[in-house]
């Protein structure tokens, strides 16, 4: 009983902590801003309630059994009879988990398949097409119909479905905008699709949830939902003020590193579609620059080198000449 009270106390403390934490900041997944996110939120809530009921029943039965069959003064010398396994009990212990799994699987599969199509109520609305290309460590968004391209941010019209055609220029990433829907992977040499809708204008955070190296923590982006009029105005402003994307500029963007927001006229789709493969010229990262922070370390090392004595410089120079002669000899 002492152990049981201790477990109950710890569970109560955990519940109170979670409840108090929720008072200060709401979880994004429980504040959906679109039909796709609402469907997922309803599925999450159903799953939590369903599993909570199961846990509650288990704990009630556990407490009842512990209390009913506890050791008492009148049963100190009780010796239970030896019994063989019960076929019906074994069937029961097997069937109950199967029913639980089926009860969770059916709504999960139905919701997942529904998310592959245009959200209900928007079947007659033409979706906005945005090509998503993930790279280390940034997001590239191409608007083929508007012929513009952005980096690390997206503008979309409210109350209109957006069809994201996603791929990767390198490692596998995970595209996720919690307020608008669930996550989906981007993978090289293939294309995945995701529909999202924003009910109202607003700014929503998107991120990569798959760890992919040094710049992982900086790989997020903003989704700005606007009225259709504001979105059209933004497109016209980009066309009038943004520079034209060049192949050289795009190669620099693809190289591993952290960049800020960028906006261009035209898209990289005119040269390459990473979902169908890419040529070696887009994999040449000879101009690679380390993410922010590493550059500062390199700078400190360079400063330290500059403070070396003339004798060290002379020795280093002789060593360099020695290595050069070795290389020439090897040739």
LUMSE-901563 format. One record per residue: x, y, z of N, C-alpha, C in turn. Coordinates in steps of 0.05 Angstrom, whole numbers, plus 5000, padded with zeros to 4 digits. Example, Ala and Ser with C-alpha at 12.3 -4.5 7.8 and 13.67 -1.06 7.14 Angstrom:
526448865156524649105156526449345156/525749555142527349795143525850015157/
END
This chain:
501749765000500050005000501750255000/504050235014505850475014506850544986/507550334971508450384943506250494926/503750394931501450484916500950784921/501150864946500751144953502851324941/505351214940507551364929507151414899/506251204885505651224856503451424851/501351404867499051594865499851884869/501651924889502552184895504252304872/505952134860507552234838505852294813/503852134808502052184785500452444790/499552494815498052734821499852974818/502352954827504253184824504753244795/505053034779505553074750503153204737/500753124744498253244733498053534740/498553604765498453884774500454054759/502953944755505054094741504254144712/503153944699502253984671499954184670/498054174688495854354688496754644693/498554684712499554954717501155064694/502654884681504254964657502355054635/500154914631498254984610496955254615/496855354640495655604646497255834635/499955794632501656014624501956024593/501955804580502355794551500855554540/499155604520497655384508499355234487/498854984485500254824465499154894437/500954924418500155014392498354814378/498854554382497254344369494354344379/493854464403491154474413489854754407/491154904389490055164381490055164350/488454994337488554964308487555224294/488855294272488055524257487155454228/486355204224485455114198484054844200/482654764179481154514180482954264183/485254274170487054044172488054014201/488854234213489754224241487554144260/485054234254482754154271482253854271/482453734247482053444245484153294261/486653394260488753254275488353304305/487553544313487053604341484853424352/482753394337480553224346481452934349/483152844331484252574333485952544358/487652744363489352734387487752734413/485652904414483952914438482452644442/481452534420480052274422481952064432/484452054422486351854430487051884460/487452134469488152184496485852094515/483352174508481152094525480751794526/480951674502480651384500482751234518/485251314515487351184530487151254560/486251494567485851574595483751394608/481651334593479551164604480650884610/482250784591483550514595485350514619/486950724622488850744645487250754671/485050914670483350944694482150674703/481150524683479950264689482150074700/484450074688486649904698487449974727/487650234733488350304760486150234780/483650264772481450194790481449894795/481849734774482049444778484449364795/486649504790489049454805488649504835/487449734841486949804869484949614882/482849534867480849344878482149074884/483748974865484948714870486948714893/488548934895490448954917489048964943/486749114944485249134969483848884976/482548754957480848514962482548284971/484848244958486548014963488948074980/488748294996491048355014491148155036/493448145048493847965071492448075096/490847895109489347975132489847755154/489147825179489647625201488147365197/485747375184484247125181485046955157/487047055140487946885118490946855117/492146885141495146865142496046585134/494546375139495346105133494045995108/492846185091491446085067493446005046/493045775034494745675012492945624988/493145784967491445744944491945484930/489745374918490045124904491545164878/492944964870494344974845492344954822/492545134803490645144781492145154754/490945034734492045044707491045304693/492345374671491445614656488645594646/487345824645484545824635484545914605/483345754589483245814560481746074555/479446114569477846344564479146604575/480546574597481946814607484246894588/485646694577487746754558486646894533/484346794524483046924501482247204507/481247244531480447514540482747704540/485047614552487447794553488547854525/487947684506488847734479486947914464/484347874467482248024452482148314460/482348364486482148644496484248824483/486848764483488748934470488248964440/487248754427486648774398484448974394/482348964410480149154408481149444412/482849474431483949744437485549854412/487249674401488849764378487049824354/484949664349483149714327481649974331/480750024356479250274362480950524358/483550504362485350724356486150744327/486350514314487350504286485250614266/482750544270480650624250480550924247/480151084268480051374264482751494255/484951374263487551474255487951434225/487251204215487551154186485651324170/483251354179481251514165482151804163/483151914186484052194186486452224169/488352034170490752054154490152054124/488351884115487651874087486152124078/484552234096483052484089484952714085/487252714099489152934096490652924070/490452704055491752694029490252844007/487852914012486153053992485653344001/484453493984483653763990481753764014/482153934034480353924057477453954050/475753824066472853834060471754114061/470254184040469154444037470654624018/473054534010474754683991475154543965/473454343959473854183935473654343910/472054553910471554723886473354963885/475154993904477055213905479755133893/480755283874483355223862485555263882/487155063888489255103908491655263897/492955393915495455533909497755323910/499355313889501555113888504155243898/505355123917507955213927509854963927/512054983913514154773914516054833937/516454633954518154653978520654493973/522954623976525554483974527054534000/527654314014529254344039532254304032/533954444047536854424044538054484071/540654424073542054474099542954774099/541854944115539754914135537755134130/536155104110534255304102531955184086/529855334081527555244066527255434042/526955314018526555463993523655413983/522255623979519455603970519055733943/518055583924517755673896514755693890/513955913878511255963869511255943839/510755713827510955683798508955853782/506555893793504556053779505256343780/506356433802507056723805509856773796/511456563792514256583782515956743802/515656683828517356813848518356593867/520456663882521556463901522456613927/521956483949522656583975524356383990/525856484010527456314027526756374056/526056164071525456174099522956334107/521156374088518556484095516656434072/514056414079511956374058509656574064/508556684043506056844044503956684030/501656644043499456494031496856654035/494856614018492256744022490656584042/489056724058487356584078485056444064/483956244077481556114069481756004040/484155924033484555804007486555564010/485955333999487755114003490455163989/492555074002495255093991496354813988/497154753964498354483958501354513958/502654393978505554393979506654143965/508354183945509753973932512653973943/513253773958515753783975517853583966/520353683967522653513961525053613977/527253483974529653563988532053573969/533853773974536253783959538553653973/537953513995540053374010538853154027/539253174053538252984072535253004076/534052804088531152814093530553014115/528553174111527653374130524653324137/523653474156520853444164519553724163/517553754146516154014143513754014162/513654214180511454214200510654494207/508054554204506954804213504754724234/505354714259503554604279500754724280/500554984275497955124276496155054253/497354954231495754904207495554614199/497254434210497054154203499353994213/499453744205501553564214504053574197/506053434205508653434192508753224169/510453284150510853094128513753114120/514952894111517752884104518352994076/520653114073521753184047524053004041/524152884018526352694011527352743983/529952703980531252753954530252553933/530152653909529352493886526552383887/524852503903522052433903520352663913/517752643910516052863918513752773936/513352913958511052873975509253113974/506753073980504853293978503353334005/502653584010501153654035499353884029/496853854038494854074036494554214063/494654474063494154634087492354864081/490754954100488955184097489155344123/489255614120489155794143486455924144/485055904166482356024168482456324167/484356444180484456734183487356844179/487657104174490257214171491857184198/494357134196496057104220498756994212/500557004232503256904229503656644244/504656434230504856174242507756074238/508855944258511555844257511655564245/513555534226514055274215516855184222/517454924223520054834231520654564219/523254494221524154224214524354064240/523253824240523253664265525153424262/526653414241528653194237531453294240/532853204260535553294265537353244241/538753444232540353414207543053554209/544053594233546753704235546853974250/549054114244549854354260547654574260/546454624237544554844236541654774240/541154534252538454444256536754634272/537854754293536254934310535355184296/536655254274535955504260534155454236/533355204232531855134208528855164213/527955414216525055464218524255684198/521755724195520755914176518056024185/517156244173514656374180512656324157/510156264165507956244146506156484152/505956674134504256904138501756884121/499456844134496856834120495757114117/494957174092493957444086491257424072/489957654071487557654054488457624025/486557544008487357503980488357753967/487157983975488058243964490858303973/491458263998494158314008496158123996/495357873991497257683978497857773950/495757853935496257953907498058193907/497658373927499358613928502258533934/502558333952505358243958506658133933/505257973917506357863893507258083874/505558283871506258503852508658653863/508858683889511158833900513758673895/513558413898515958243893516758273864/514958253846515558273818516858543811/516058753826517059023819519759083833/520358953855522659033871524858813875/524058563873525958353879527858303856/530258213862532258153841531557883829/532757823806532257573792534157363802/532957123807534656903817536356793794/538956773800540856663781541756383790/542856233771543755963777546055973798/547756173796549956193815548956253843/546956433844545856503870544456263883/543056113867541655873877543655663887/545855633874547955443883549055533910/549355793914550255893940548255833962/545655863955543555803974543555513982/543955333963543955053968546254963986/548555103985550855014000550155024030/551254834046550554824074551255074089/549455184103549855434118547155554126/547355764142544955894153544656164139/542256214128541756464114539156594125/538756844120536356974128534156954107/532257134108530057134088531057244062/530157124040530857214014528357213996/528257383976526057403958527157443930/526057293910527057313883524757303863/525257423840523657373816524657123803/522856973790523456713777524256503798/524256253790524756033809526955853798/527955683816530055493808528855263791/526255243790524955023775525555043745/526455273736527155303707529755143701/531355083721533854933717533654653728/532354623750532554363764530054313781/529154063782527053973800528353743816/528853803841530253603858528753353863/526153353857524553103861525052913838/526453003817527052823794530052793790/531652853811534552833809535853093802/538453103804539853353799542653293790/543853483776546553443765548653513785/551153433779553353473797553953773803/553253943784553854223789552354343813/550054223819548554313843549454183868/551454003867552553873891555353973897/556354163882559054263886558954473908/559854403932559754583955562554673962/564154723942566954803947567055073961/564955233958564855493971563455483997/563255244009561855204034562855384056/560955514070561655674093560255564118/561655544140560555434164558355614174/556455504190554255664201555455874220/553656064227554556274246555456154272/557556264283558656154308561256014301/561255844281563755714272565655924260/564456114246566056324234567556474255/566256524278567556674300569856514311/569456244314571656074323573956084304/573456074278575556094258577056354261/575456574266576756834268578556854292/577756724314579356724338581956574333/581756344318584156194312586056344295/584956504276586656664258588056874275/586556994294587857204310590057084327/589556844337591656714353594156654336/593656584311595956524293597556774288/596157014286597557254280599357344303/598757244327600357324350602857154354/603356964337605656794339608256954334/610456854344613056994342614056964313/616057144307617257134280618556864276/619656754297621056504294619156284286/616656284298614656084291613756124262/613456384254612656434226614756324207/617256364213619356274196619355964194/618955834217618855544217616555444201/614255574205611855494189612255534160/613655754152614255804124616055584112/618055504127619855294118618455034115/616654974135615154724133613454724109/612254954102610454974079612054914053/614455034052616154984028616954694026/617354574049618254294050615954114039/613454174048611154014039610754054009/611254314000610954363971612854203954/615354183964617254033949616553733948/615453633971614553353971612353303950/610453493949608253463930609353463901/611253653896612353663869613853403863/615253303883616753053878614852823873/612552833887610552613883609452623854/609252853843608152883816610152773796/
END
